[in-house]
Amino acid sequence: MKATGVIRRLDDLGRIVIPKEIRRTFRIREGDPMEIFTNRNGEIILKKYSPIGDLGSFAVQYAEALAENTGYTICIFDRDQIIAAAGSNRKELINQPLSNELEKIIENRSVLVRNGQNGAGLAIQGAGIEYQKQVIAPILCQGDAIGAVVFFIKREEAGSNEADKKLASTAADFLGKQMEI
């Protein structure tokens, strides 16, 4: 564990303010759920909770099924990083952070097709994978945007924009409904 040197006092309601710099570094936004852990040494550990992360191996299997049937590279994101990837480059993609642009798309809650881009630019910060089109569908659960399904498509694999949008949207809807169960 890394010490930050920040000391905060507990208020009369039992609250502690997490400093803005730490919230910014860990992408913690107002309303984000936090998971609380304790250990035998009396330490309290806060971890940003990812509801879609609970899908774990199911999300991996679902991404693999989509990749096998489409030939696309498929990534499933929570609000911070890729939690499941299938297709080419999957090992390099797992745990890659999402970009600020993808964060905005998730917040806007609309399916987006972006053509003619090479490199990961829109969805992933700093991961270089080759594609000609990205299809991004936010995952919604009980009205909350909790992540996204992203297809990275090479030109020779590309289908119609409408068909790809419907498939990505269906995949995102399915994952959102799995979270409601």
C-alpha positions in Angstrom: 0.0 0.0 0.0 1.3 3.5 -0.9 1.0 6.3 1.6 -0.3 9.6 0.2 0.5 11.8 3.2 -3.1 13.0 3.3 -4.8 12.9 6.6 -8.5 13.6 6.9 -10.8 13.7 10.0 -14.0 11.8 10.3 -17.1 14.1 10.6 -20.0 13.6 13.0 -21.8 11.5 10.4 -18.9 9.2 9.9 -17.8 10.6 6.5 -14.3 11.2 5.1 -13.7 13.4 2.1 -11.5 11.8 -0.6 -9.2 14.5 -1.9 -9.9 15.8 -5.4 -6.5 14.8 -6.7 -7.0 11.2 -5.7 -10.6 11.2 -7.1 -9.3 12.5 -10.4 -6.4 10.0 -10.5 -8.7 7.1 -9.9 -11.5 8.5 -12.0 -13.9 8.5 -9.1 -17.0 10.6 -9.8 -19.8 11.8 -7.6 -22.2 9.0 -7.2 -19.7 6.2 -8.0 -20.2 3.1 -5.8 -17.3 2.3 -3.5 -16.7 -1.2 -2.0 -15.3 -1.3 1.5 -12.8 -4.0 2.6 -11.1 -4.5 6.0 -8.2 -6.7 7.0 -6.9 -8.1 10.3 -4.5 -5.2 10.7 -7.4 -2.8 11.2 -7.0 -1.3 7.7 -10.0 0.0 5.8 -9.6 -0.2 2.0 -11.9 1.5 -0.4 -12.2 0.2 -3.9 -14.2 1.6 -6.8 -17.0 -0.9 -7.4 -17.6 -2.1 -10.9 -21.0 -3.7 -11.2 -20.2 -5.1 -14.7 -17.0 -6.6 -13.3 -19.2 -9.1 -11.4 -19.9 -10.7 -14.8 -16.3 -11.8 -14.9 -15.9 -15.0 -16.9 -19.4 -14.6 -18.4 -18.3 -11.3 -20.1 -15.2 -13.1 -21.4 -17.2 -15.9 -22.9 -19.7 -13.5 -24.4 -16.9 -11.5 -26.0 -15.4 -14.6 -27.4 -18.7 -15.8 -28.9 -19.2 -12.4 -30.5 -15.6 -12.4 -31.9 -15.9 -15.9 -33.3 -19.2 -15.1 -35.0 -18.2 -11.7 -36.4 -14.4 -11.9 -36.9 -14.2 -8.5 -35.0 -12.1 -7.7 -32.0 -14.5 -7.2 -29.2 -14.0 -5.3 -25.9 -16.3 -5.0 -23.0 -15.6 -2.0 -20.7 -16.7 -1.0 -17.3 -16.5 2.7 -16.5 -12.7 2.5 -16.1 -11.1 -0.2 -18.2 -11.5 -3.3 -20.5 -12.8 -6.2 -18.4 -13.2 -8.7 -21.3 -11.6 -8.9 -24.7 -11.6 -11.3 -27.6 -10.2 -11.5 -31.1 -6.8 -10.2 -32.1 -4.7 -8.3 -29.6 -6.9 -9.5 -26.7 -4.0 -10.1 -24.3 -2.7 -6.5 -24.9 -6.2 -5.0 -24.5 -7.3 -6.5 -21.1 -7.2 -3.9 -18.3 -6.4 -1.0 -20.8 -8.1 2.2 -19.5 -10.9 3.8 -21.5 -10.3 7.2 -23.2 -12.0 10.4 -22.2 -13.9 10.3 -25.5 -15.3 6.9 -24.7 -16.3 8.0 -21.2 -18.3 10.9 -22.8 -20.0 8.4 -25.3 -21.0 6.2 -22.4 -22.5 9.2 -20.6 -24.4 10.2 -23.8 -26.0 6.7 -23.9 -26.1 6.4 -27.7 -24.6 3.9 -30.1 -21.8 5.4 -32.2 -20.1 4.2 -35.4 -16.8 5.8 -36.3 -15.2 5.1 -39.6 -11.8 5.6 -41.1 -9.8 5.6 -37.9 -6.5 3.6 -37.5 -5.1 3.0 -34.0 -7.3 2.8 -30.9 -7.7 6.6 -30.3 -11.4 6.8 -29.5 -12.0 3.9 -27.1 -8.6 3.1 -25.5 -5.8 5.3 -24.2 -2.5 4.4 -25.8 -3.3 0.9 -27.1 -2.4 0.6 -30.8 -4.6 -1.8 -32.6 -5.5 -1.6 -36.3 -9.1 -1.1 -37.3 -11.1 0.9 -39.9 -14.3 1.2 -37.9 -15.4 1.2 -34.3 -18.9 0.5 -33.1 -19.6 1.6 -29.5 -22.7 0.7 -27.6 -23.2 1.8 -24.0 -24.3 -0.8 -21.4 -27.3 0.5 -19.4 -28.5 -1.1 -16.2 -31.6 0.2 -14.4 -31.0 3.6 -16.1 -27.3 3.9 -15.2 -24.6 3.8 -17.8 -22.2 1.2 -16.5 -19.9 0.4 -19.4 -19.8 -0.3 -23.1 -19.4 -3.0 -25.8 -16.9 -1.9 -28.5 -16.3 -3.6 -31.8 -13.0 -2.9 -33.5 -13.5 -3.8 -37.2 -10.9 -4.1 -40.0 -12.0 -3.0 -43.4 -12.1 -6.5 -44.9 -14.4 -7.6 -42.0 -16.7 -4.6 -42.1 -20.4 -5.2 -42.5 -23.1 -2.6 -42.8 -23.1 0.2 -40.3 -26.7 -0.5 -39.3 -26.2 -4.2 -38.8 -23.1 -3.6 -36.7 -24.9 -1.0 -34.7 -27.8 -3.3 -34.0 -25.5 -6.2 -33.0 -23.5 -4.0 -30.7 -26.6 -2.5 -29.2 -28.1 -6.0 -28.7 -24.9 -7.2 -27.0 -24.9 -4.1 -24.7 -28.6 -4.6 -23.9 -28.1 -8.2 -23.1 -25.2 -7.5 -20.7 -27.3 -4.7 -19.0 -30.2 -7.1 -18.5 -27.8 -9.7 -17.0 -26.8 -7.1 -14.4 -30.4 -6.7 -13.4 -30.9 -10.4 -12.6 
